[in-house]
Structures are given as C-alpha cells and as structure tokens.
Amino acid sequence: MAVRRFSHFINGADAPPAGGRYLASEDPATGQPWAEIAQGDAADAGAAIQSAHAAFAERGWGALPGAERAAMLTTLADLLEARWEELVEAEIRDNGKRIVEVRAQFSGLHSWFRPFAKAAATLEDQTMSPTLPGVTCTSRKVPFGVVVAITPWNSPLMIAAWKLAPALAAGNTVVVKPSELASASTILFARIAAEVLPPGVLNVVTGFGHEVGEALVRHPLARKVSFTGSEIGGSKVAGAAASGPLPVTLELGGKSPQVVFADADLTATLNGIAAGIFASNGQSCVAGSRLIVQRAVHEEVVSALVATANCLQPGDPMDPATQIAPLANAPHRDKVMGMIETAKAEGATCVAGGTRMLQTERPDACYVAPTIFTGVTPDMTLWQREVFGPVLAVTAFDTEEEAATLANASDYGLAAGVWTNDPAKGQRMADRIEAGTVYINHYRSVDPAVPIGGMKKSGYGRELGPDALADYQQTKAIWVGTAPMPNPFPPADRRPT
Ligand code: NAD
C-alpha cells in the first residue's frame, strides 16, 4: 500500500511543515509504515496560532452572535453524521483500534457537537444584584481567544471532539495538536470541518509534544490549554502554561478500580469487567484495571474472566469479527510487556495471557494477549502504575471498609465501578471512592450531558456536561452607573498642597 502523506492544516488548507520534515506512522497490525505526518516545529506552531488569532480577532469568530456559530456547528454535525465513514480507516491504521469500536465512536461524533451548538445559540448575559446603590451589573461569558487542544493517541478524534465542540461553541478558535502516533484522522476531520467553518477557526499541527506542542503552549497569543494524555505529559504542559500564565484543563491517566461485592449480578458484572479492561485493549483512560473482588466470589469471578480472556480471537482490526486488535504502537507494546514482566518479578500470579500474540504470522505487529494477574497488592508496580493495556490486576477483600480502602489506594482518581445488588451499599461506595466518575452496576459509558474528569493525579477541570462550555469561557462583569458618580474629593476637603 502506498504511504499517504499528511501535512498540517492551517488557515483552511493543508500546510507543509516549515522545516520540510515528516514522521512515519506505522500500522500496528503489521508494523509497516502506512502514512507520514508533518513533523512540526516552532515556526509551524506560530503559523497555526497566528491563523487562529486572526480568525478570532480580525475575522470575528469570537464576536459572532452565538446563533451564527450554532448554525455552523450544527451543519458540521450534519456533515459528520453523513460522512464519518471517511475517517474510520485512517484511525485504525494509526492506532489499531478494532473497526467495530471505531465505527461505534465515529457514527456518534456528530452527537458531541449538537448539544454545544444548542448552548451557543442560547448564551445570555446574567443580571447581577450588586448591593451598592446607583449601579446595575451584568455578567457576560466571553471566549478566551486561541485555545490549544492537545490530544492522545487512544481515541484522538473523539477526544478532539470533546474539546472542539464546547471551545468553538463558546467562540474560541482552536489549534489541535494530536499525538504524533495517531494524527491522520484529525487532519481528515479538519478538512471536512473546513467545508463549514471559516479559515483559521480550526487548525491542526502535528509532530512531537516537546517540539511543536510546547511551542503552542508557550506562544504569547495562546489563551487557554486543554490537554488529554499522560500524567507526565500533563505535568509538563501545566508547567509550560504556568509561564503564560494560561488556564489549563488536564485529563490524565487512571488506575481505576472495579469493586465486586458477592451480592452482585455476576453475569452483568463480568460483562462490565471485560468491557472495562479488554475493550480497546485496555487503552482507555477509564480502563478498569484494578479488580477488587469480595473473597466469597473471587474464585468464580477470576475463573470466568480467565475463560473469557483465553477465548478472545486476535485478528486484523479492519475485520469486524476480530476481538483482539493490536496495541497502538510498538513502543507501547514493549512498555506493556515490560510491565507484565515486572508484575511477574514482583510476585503477582499470571493466570491468563502474559505474552505477545501472532508473533509468527505478524512478527512486527503489536498484539498482546489479554492478561490477568491475581494476588496483586498495593505495594506492587502493577497496582500503582497505569499500564494502558489489557492487563487486569486482581485482589480479594472481605469487608466494605476494606474495599473502599483498596479502591482509594492509588494516586489516581479518574473512574471506578461498583457492582452490588444493594443500592445503599452502591451509594455508600460512590461517596467514599475518590474518583471523578463512579459507575454503579455499569461501566465505561460517556455522554455529552455528563461531566468527565479526574481527581488526584488524574487531572483537574471537566469535559462534557453542563459546565464544559464555561471551561472555555471567561467572565466579564459590566457595570453601569445609574446615578451620578460621587466626587471622591469633596470640595470641603480641598486644601492647597
Ligand atoms: P502523552 O502524554 O504521551 O501525549 C499526549 C499528547 O501530549 C500528545 O499529543 C503529545 O505529543 C503531547 N505532549 C507530550 N508532551 C508534551 C509537552 N511537553 N508539551 C506539549 N505537548 C506534549 O499521552 P499518550 O501516551 O498520547 O496518551 C495516553 C495517556 O492519555 C494515558 O495516560 C491515558 O490515561 C490518557 N488519557 C486520558 C483521558 C482522560 O479523559 N482522562 C482520555 C484518553 C487518554
């Protein structure tokens, strides 16, 4: 297959990198290059930010009535609903996600835009009630200007949509910096969006985070940063943004617990656990990677999960029958295998997987078997560190108290699952678990109406939900004097100096 070339997308058109450099993007199902993407530098970052700034400040995207932005975003949603299939293959070639999952994500891409378009159409000033006499005051939500949106490789386009929909609806213009490991779908998306949005409203620059990403964050015309990625990347971005200083939203990693009580409906529970750790190969921010099971059902739950793990069929991610796709790239595969070896060395018991798959047929591909470790304790690396792969760490508990303590024994706090037929117990656990999202008898769903984000080292700020628009707005208070302004230096006080 011929290697496809993707340049940046700046000011409504493809833009070759200033330095003329491109990076290879390998298909993780074969290990072979399938595309090359622009390797951006500070000059490209500057061009993209200038383009976004001009669209905001000179060509007036930020000053448009909300209803006009809403109409364009609705048309964009319509286009996405009609044409999402054009984007599917690029995403699969880039990050190896199974076609059934990519199709499910992309057929719903339009739905992230519609509620925010509606919100843009109904933006209104709020009347304040100052205690001072002789004034009235309104509070107006205004955009920041140029937003830098930095995205990871696991679900690049869906995560970009979570940022773009509220940011554009609020009146900002955006420069997206997708992961250097999966940029193509975002470029293709930008080309579709350019059929509706004015030039410069949405720009995409690609390349390494420390090169072009940091140059975007440090650019003097950048006004707000929204970052999704690893804890390490997030810390660096927050550090660079602090020199602005720029406000930052950080959506970071997780080590999310799933707590199973003996009274749970085990069929539904097993589905939820498998969805939590084996769907997307565990390359999901909310992957339920720590399984905390009440001792009475520990054996039953583990043996059912082992049976499932051992039956899942690896194959080409483009084939709808495939159940195990490759991990997203070779360095990540090697990192996951390294963490499996560490777990073995630290004394956890590997009861399923623990190996690469399809090594004979596809020696350069990135398949790793669904893996389960039992006897994992909080002092082990596998308990503490995010694998971002299909590796489940299991431990047993006896009491509710112990379950809550184990669930919270992590630096992360992104999501958690609780499985019980006792609603009061479910709510008690939801109260006690430190996580931005707690699912009870359910797992891994996201919805435009529901906020998502982390506690502790999983980040701060929230995407989606009722406050997402406000995350991309700043507040301007407008005072109007309704009585003459009093003289601060009444004549009686005046003396020659
Ligand atoms: P990463 O931190 O390596 O990279 C994410 C993005 O940041 C990439 O575009 C990268 O180029 C850029 N970047 C890295 N260093 C940078 C710097 N110094 N300045 C500017 N940009 C920089 O993360 P990843 O490996 O691509 O993604 C996996 C991580 O993302 C996992 O930890 C996962 O949990 C997390 N994630 C979180 C969520 C969420 O909603 N909380 C969703 C998806 C993924």
Residues whose N, C-alpha, C, O or C-beta is under 5 A from the ligand:
A	BS01	NAD	I150 T151 P152 W153 K177 P178 S179 E180 G207 F208 G209 H210 G213 E214 T228 G229 S230 E231 G233 G234 K236 V237 E251 L252 G253 G254 C285 S458
